[in-house]
């Protein structure tokens, strides 16, 4: 069953049941009140008859008293046990009418062909000392007519209310599900056409369907962005791997044609094949590292002093690169971070700095930032916004000569995000480049 049908059916059933219960309860309470209110005068009348019978000393006087107190559309009877002593009726429907009147109830209500009959009774002591029972019966024709009219009114109100509720719930169901149906249509269209279309949504709307549409649009934009990046990654990766494969193939064909007789050619071919194989291996490792850095990992941050970590890394990299790396820092800088990933992040940035600068690399640490500065060629201002894009190179020829792949800073960006740090590049051509790592 569709959501619209569920909303329509459930809300209508609940509303109609509620309406029926409320109207039915209201009718029942009004009916009970009306009959109880109508029986009150009958109880007063039967008490007056009982009071009048205290002066009756002859049973022949009973019909006279009954005629004086018999109600309109009613009957007044005097009984002794099961024996009828006297009876007066003012309506044909109550002739010889007998019923059992509950002594514990204020009145008894019964039905016959003429309608509802209200009955009350009491005992009376005649002047002769005899105890008799006085029964008073009255037809409630006017009350029946009023209650019938009220019942029809409630019935019509219930039916009209049910129709209105059915209609309103139908409209409400359509309003609730219309945005969902539009989203489903857009999803189906995007899936079939391979596009990332967004839905139109009014900016001033704050309801849930509008919020859902905005989230859908944001998701589509993110998917399209990731798809474009994926295509770019595959294209760039293929391009990066194509060059060393072409070189390896060329030298392999050269060896195949000329053999190994020429020692110089053989040495050159083996050296080129080995070099390009190493480059391919390094590229693949970079690809895997980039993939790992983008995985949603649970990074466990711990409070630690970053100064010893950076100091140890600087000493190690100085030996590896044979370069002067100058470090300036306070004695202690405490931050929550992941030591392994912070070390990896700093390694990527320092490695990048030593590739494009011959001068000493300077690292400054304060309570909020780690700044890594080189005095290399610098980066054009127009290129800085693209530095963290995969495979982006400021200068293709310079990058290839330095052995870069264009994904080091992309890895650095992902690592900084995982460490809750911001990474920023400041550079001036001919002066150098500074990378700022800020702890959040």
N, C-alpha and C positions, 0 to 999 in steps of 0.2 A: 504494500500500500504506500502510495506517495505521501510525502510529508504534508502537502496541502490537504489531502484527503484526511490524514490523521488529525490535523489541527481542526479541520472543519467538523469531522465526526465527533471527536472528543469534546471540543468546546460546546458544540450544539447539544449533545446528550447531557453533559453536566448542567448546562444552563436550563434546558427544558425540565430535567428532573428537579432542579432547584425551584423552578417556577411552579411546577406541579405540587411539590411538597409545601411550599409557602402558601400558595392559594388554597390547597386542600386543608392545611392546618388552620388557616384563617377562616375558612368556611365552617370547619368543624367547631372551632371555638365560638364563633358567632351563633351557630345553631344551638349549642349547649346553653349559651347565655340567653338566647331568645326564649327557649322552652322553659328555662328556669325562671326567667322574668315573667313569662305568661302564667306560670303555675302559682306564683305568689298570691295573686288575688283569689285564686280558688281555695288556697289554704285558709285565707281569712274568712271566706264565705262559709266553709264547712265548720269553722269554729263558731261562727255566729249561729248556724243552724243547731249545733250542739248546745249552745247556751239557751236557745229558744226552747229546746225540747225538755229542759228541766222543769218547765211549767206545764208540760203535757201530762194530764192525769188519765186521759182516755185515748185509746188507740184510734178512735174515730177522728180525733183532732189532727192526726199526723198528716193526712193529705193537705189540709188547710195550711199547715206550716210549710210543707214542701212547696206549695204553689207560691208562697210568699218569697221563697229564697232560690227557686230553681233558676239557673242562669240561662241566658239566651244561647241557643245552639248547644244545649247541654241536657243533662239528666241528673236527677237527685233521687237516691234510693236509700231505704232503711232496711237493713238485713239483720237477721239474728242467726248467726252461724251460717248455715247453707239455706236458710228459709228467707224468702223475700217478704217483708212485711208491707212495704208500700213503695211505689215508684212513680215519678213524674218525669216525662220527656218533652222537650220543646223542639225536637228535631227527629224526623222519622228514622234516621240512620242509627239512633241510639236505643230504639225500641228493643227491649229484652237483651240489651248488650250487657254482658258480664265479663269481668276480667279479674285476675288476681292482682291486688294492689300490694306492693312491697311496703311493709310497715317501717322498714329501716331507711327508706328513701323518701325524700321530700315530695316526689311525685312519680307517677308511672306513666310511661309513654307507650302507646300501642298504635297499631295501624289496622284499619278496616277498609272496606270499599269506599268509604266517604273521605278517608284521609287520616290524618293524625288525631288521636284522642288523648287528652291529658286527664289523668285520674288522680284524685287525692281521697283520703279517707281519715276518719277519726271515730272514736267511741263516744257515746253519749249516755247519760243517765236520765231516763224518763222520770217524770214525777211519780210514776207508779213504782219506782225502784228497779225497773228492768233496765239492763244494759244492752244497748244495740249499737250497730255499726252504721255510720253514715258514709255513703259513697257519693262523690260528686264527679261527674264525667262531663268534659266539654270538648267539642270539635274545634281544632285550631286551623280552620280553613283559611283565614286571612294570613296567619303566620306561615302556613304551608305555601300560600301563593307568593308571599314575600321571599321566603327561602328558595322557592323554585326560581324566582327572578334573579336572586343573588347567585344561585348556582349557574344559571345560564350566563350571567355576567362574568363570573369567574372562568367559566368554560371558554367563552369567547375571548376573554383577556388572555387566557393560557394559550389558545390556538394562535391568536394574533402575535402574542409575545414569542411563541415558538417560530412563527414565520419570520418575524423581524430578526430574531436571534440567528436563524438559519441563514438569512440574507447577509446580516452583518458579519457573521463568522466566515461566510464564503468570501466576502470582500476582504476581510482581514487576512484570511488564508492566502489569497492571491497577492496581497500587499507584502506579506511576509516572505512568500516563496518566489515572488517575481525576481528579486535580485539574485537569488540562488539559481533560478532557472537561466538567467542571463549569464551568470558565471559558468554554469555547466555548458551553455552554448558556446561561450568563448573558449573554454577549455577544449571542447570537442573540435572547434574550428582550428585552434592552435595546434592540436595534436594531428589533425588531418592535413593541415597545410604546412606544418613545420614552422609556424611563426610564433611571435610573442606579443600578440595584440593585448592592449589593456582595455578596460571598460571605462566608459564615461561616468564620472561621479561628481556631484556638486560639492564644492569645497566647504560650503557653509553647513552641510548636513553633518549631524553628530550621532545619528542613530546607528544601531549595530549593523544593518545592511550596508550603510555607507562606509563604516569602518572596515567591514569585511571586504568591500570592493577596493578600498585603498590598500589593504594588506595584500590582496590578490595582485594589484598593479605593481606593488613593490616587489612581490615575488617574481612576477613576470620580468620586470626590469633586471632583477638580480640573475635570473636564469639566462636571460639574453646576454648579460654581461659575461657570465661564466662560460656560456657557449662560445662567445666571440674569443674569450681568452683561451679556451680549449683549442679552438681552431688555430689561433695564433701560435699556441704552444706546439701543436703538432706540426704546423708548417715550419716554425723556427727550428724545432728539434730535428725534423727531416733535413732541413738545410744544413744544420750544424754537422749532422752525421754524414751527409752526402759528400762533403769536401774531403774528410780523411778517407772515406771509402773509395772515392775517385782516385786519390793519390795512391792508396794501397793497390787498387786494381791496375793503375798505370805501371807501377813498378813491378808488379807481378807479371804483367804481360811482357814487360821489357826483359825480365829474367827468362820468361818462357821462350821469347824469340832469340835471345842472344846467349842464353845459358849462363854458366858461371865462369866461362873462360877469362873474361875481362875482370880482373880482381877489383879494379877501381869502381866499375859499374856495379859489380855485385855488392861491394861494401856500401856504395851509395844507396842502392835499392834496399838492402837490409836495414840500414840506418833509417831511411825514410819510412819503411814499413813499421819498424819498431816504434819510431817517434809518433806516427799517426795512430798506431794501436794504443799507445799510452794515452794519447789525446782522447781517443774514443772512450777508453776506460774511464778517464777522468770526467768526460762529459756525462757518461751514464751515471757515474756516482753523483754528479751534480743534479741530474734529473731526479734520481732517487731521493736525494737529500731535500730537494724542493718539494717532492710529493709528501715526504714524511713531515716536513715543516708545516704543511697545510692540513694535515690530519687533525681532527678534533681530539686532542689528547688532554688528559687530566694532569696539568702541570701542578706539582706540589711546591708551593712557595714556602720558603723558610726564612726566618730572620737570621741574617748573617752579616759579617763584616766583609764588604766587597774589596777592601784595600789589599789584604793578603792574596785574594784570588787574582786580582789584576796584576799585582807584583810578580807572582809566580808565573803568570802567563807571559808577561813582558820579558822576563829572564829567559824563558824557553824560546820565544820567537826571536829574540836577539841572536841566539845561537843558531837557529834554523836559517834565518835570512842573512845573518852576518851584517846586520844593520843596527844603527844606534836608535834605540827607542827610549825617549826621555819621559819619566813619570813624575808627576807632581800631585800630591794628595795629602789630606790630613792623616792623622794617626789612625782614625777609626771612622768608618762610614757605615752605619747599619741600615739595611733595607731588606724587605721581603722579596726573595727572588729564588730562581732555580739555578744553582751554581753551574751545573753542566751546560744548560742552555745559554746562560749568560757568557760563559767561557766560549761557547761556539759562536755566539753573536759577535763578541769582541774579536775573535779570530778572523771572521769573515771581513770585518771592517779594516782591521790592521793589515790583512793580506792584500786587500784592495788598495790601501794607502801605499804600501811598499812597492806595488807594481808600477804606479804612476808618479813616483817621486824618488829622487836620488838623495834628497836631504834627510836629516833625522826626522823621525816621527815623534810628535809630542802628544802625551796623554795627560789631561788634567782632570782631577776628580774633586768634586765638592759634595755638599750634603744632598744635592738634588740632581746633579748631572755628571755624566762622563763625556768629556770632549776629546775626540781623536783628530789631530790636525796634521796635515802634511803640507809641504811647500812645493807641490808639483805644478803641473801646467794649469790646473784649475778647470772648471766646467762652465760652459756658457749658461747664462741665466735661463735661456729658453729650454735647455735640456734638463734642468733640475726637477721639474714636476714629473718627468718620465723615468727618472733614475731607478725607481722601484718596480717598473714594469719588466716582465720576463723578457729576456733576450735583448733588451734595449741597450744600444751602444752609442756613446757620444760620437765616436770615430771608429768606423769599422776596421780600417787598416791599422790604427794604433792598438785597438783592442786585440786583434789577432796576433800582432807582433808581441804583445804582452801575455798572450795565452788566456785571455779572458773569454768567458762564454756569455756574459750578459745576464746571468741569473743569480750572481752572488748577492746583490743588494735586494733582490726579490726574496731570497732566503732570509736575509737580515730583517726585512720588514715583517715577515711571518714570525720570526723568533721574538722580535720586540713586542709584537701584539700578544703573543703567548705569555710574555713576562710582564704584561701590563705596563709597558714603557712606550714612549713616543720617540720616533727617530726623525731627525731633521738634518738636511744637508745645506750648508752655507759655503759658497765658493765664489772665487773671483779669478778670472783668467789671468795667468801669469803670476798669481800670488799664492794660490793654494786652495785647499778644501778642508773644511771642518765638518765632522759628523757629530751631532749632539744627541746623546741618549739621555732622556729625562725620565726619572722615576715618577710614577703617578702617586 
